[in-house]
């Protein structure tokens, strides 16, 4: 009996269970984090995060509108970097939303 390489078994199992798409999405979000770190300065970087990928749309959550304005000009670079090296593009559009920050109990008492 011939042995099957473990990589082949894992690949087939991932494809069968639908985990491949989840893995690609997680990798794309991680790549988005890397490109944001490379393109933005320290202050802006802490105020933006990749939120989700749904229906080929990457959503970035920003804490305020000035950060959203800083991210806008880098849309093409972000999309190209996230899709680079993938068999097919996982992201086609970029959406920037404002994230509402709810203060914790300790912040309300100040």
Secondary structure by P-SEA (a helix, b strand, c coil): cccccaaaaaaaaaaaacaaaaaaaaaaaaaaaaaaaacccaaaaaacccccccccbbbbbbccaaaaaaaccaaaaaaaaaacccccccccbbbbbbbbbbbccccccc
